[in-house]
Amino acid sequence: MTKHKQKSALRFIGNLKFLSAKRRFEFYPPIFLMGAKVLKMDDDWNHVRLLLPLTWRSANSGGNMFGGYQASLADPIPALACCREFPGYRIVTKSLKIDFLRPGNSDLELKFDFDQAQKEVIREELKTNGQADPVF
């Protein structure tokens, strides 16, 4: 898909105002293809809960979820929350580290909480340095 078509598809999904923000997020192509579902999503993205199902597509030969599926779901959430909280800044994920404590042998739930104290630290770094490197 060309860059122009990608932007057009994302713009199209974003303009489906008859759908809730949660449903529009579920229709975002990478999220849709993973089959992820929004369990909870505050308008300000302070609290996000997503369900990532274990399916035939996401399971490896051992029946456990591929780590890439988990990483792909975790990657954009903090950046999207920061985009909402700090508009006008270029937001990117510089690195992603996941510690797999046990095999993902069932549906998984991603829990993201963006607390006010962390927002204030980021806000102060932006004010002082023009950039911030938070860790979530």
C-alpha positions, 0 to 999 in steps of 0.5 A: 500500500502506498503512503498516500493510500495508507494516509487515506485509509487512516483518515477515512477510519478517523472520520467515521464519527458515528463510531466511538473512539474505541471502535475506530481504534479497533478498526485501525488496521494493525489492531484489527488484524490482531483481533484486539478489542478495547475493554476500556479506554478513557477519552483522555487515554489515562486508563486503557485496557485492551484484550489480545486474544490467543488465536491460530494466527497469534499462536506459535508452534508451542501454542503460546502467543508470539511475543511480536503480537504482544509488542505490537499491541504495547508499542503505540499505546503510550505514544497515542496517550502522549499525543492526546496529552501533549498535542503539537509535539512529535511523539515516537517510541524510541525503544520497547523492552518487554520482560516475558514473565511466563508464556502467553498461553491464553488471551492477554490483557494490556493495562496502561495507566497514565498518572498525573504525576508522570504527566507533570514530569513530562510537561516540565521536561518539555518546558525546560528541554523542549523534549522528554524521554519518559519510560512507561 
